[in-house]
Amino acid sequence: MKFSSPVQSAEGLTSYARVNRIRPWSVALNILEGLLGLLGVVVLILVIRAGSFEKAGLIIDQTLGNVTNSFEKLIPHR
């Protein structure tokens, strides 16, 4: 139930009305937290697969290099 003002009962104040406002900082923090969590899962999977953090880092570097090169090929140079 939604109420426009605090609800009073025989015992006193019990609840406040819920406000459905979008809070931009909260949304941005949630998105950042999700992305960092996803990155952590990817690194953990690569560490297990490659056997060390060093090899996992090399795999990530190579992948980012390949993605960067692919995007650079799509952009026409002057």
C-alpha positions as CSV (number, residue, x, y, z in Angstrom):
1,M,0.0,0.0,0.0
2,K,1.1,3.5,-0.7
3,F,0.3,6.3,1.6
4,S,0.9,10.0,1.0
5,S,1.8,10.7,4.7
6,P,3.2,8.7,7.6
7,V,0.7,6.1,8.8
8,Q,-0.4,6.2,12.4
9,S,-1.5,3.2,14.3
10,A,-2.6,2.8,17.9
11,E,1.0,2.1,18.9
12,G,2.4,5.1,17.0
13,L,4.3,5.7,13.7
14,T,4.8,2.5,11.8
15,S,5.9,3.3,8.2
16,Y,6.5,6.0,5.7
17,A,5.3,6.2,2.2
18,R,7.5,4.7,-0.4
19,V,9.1,7.0,-2.9
20,N,9.8,5.7,-6.4
21,R,12.4,8.2,-7.5
22,I,15.4,7.4,-9.7
23,R,18.5,8.3,-7.9
24,P,21.3,8.8,-10.6
25,W,24.2,8.3,-8.2
26,S,22.7,5.1,-6.9
27,V,22.1,3.8,-10.4
28,A,25.6,4.7,-11.5
29,L,27.1,3.0,-8.5
30,N,25.0,-0.1,-9.1
31,I,26.2,-0.2,-12.8
32,L,29.8,0.3,-11.8
33,E,29.6,-2.4,-9.1
34,G,28.1,-4.8,-11.7
35,L,30.8,-4.1,-14.2
36,L,33.5,-4.6,-11.6
37,G,31.9,-7.8,-10.5
38,L,31.8,-9.1,-14.0
39,L,35.4,-8.2,-14.6
40,G,36.3,-10.1,-11.4
41,V,34.5,-13.2,-12.6
42,V,36.3,-13.0,-15.9
43,V,39.6,-12.7,-14.2
44,L,38.9,-15.5,-11.9
45,I,37.9,-17.8,-14.8
46,L,41.0,-16.9,-16.7
47,V,43.2,-17.5,-13.6
48,I,41.7,-21.0,-13.2
49,R,42.0,-21.7,-16.9
50,A,45.5,-20.2,-17.4
51,G,47.0,-21.3,-14.1
52,S,48.4,-17.9,-12.9
53,F,47.5,-14.2,-12.7
54,E,50.4,-13.4,-15.0
55,K,49.1,-15.6,-17.8
56,A,45.5,-14.4,-17.2
57,G,46.8,-10.8,-17.5
58,L,48.5,-11.6,-20.8
59,I,45.3,-13.1,-22.2
60,I,43.4,-10.0,-21.2
61,D,46.0,-7.7,-22.8
62,Q,46.0,-9.7,-26.0
63,T,42.2,-9.7,-26.2
64,L,42.0,-6.0,-25.6
65,G,44.7,-5.4,-28.2
66,N,42.8,-7.5,-30.8
67,V,39.5,-5.7,-30.0
68,T,41.3,-2.3,-30.4
69,N,42.9,-3.3,-33.7
70,S,39.5,-4.5,-35.0
71,F,37.9,-1.2,-34.2
72,E,40.8,0.7,-35.7
73,K,40.3,-1.2,-39.0
74,L,36.6,-0.2,-39.1
75,I,37.4,3.5,-38.8
76,P,38.5,5.1,-42.1
77,H,41.8,7.0,-41.7
78,R,42.4,10.2,-43.5
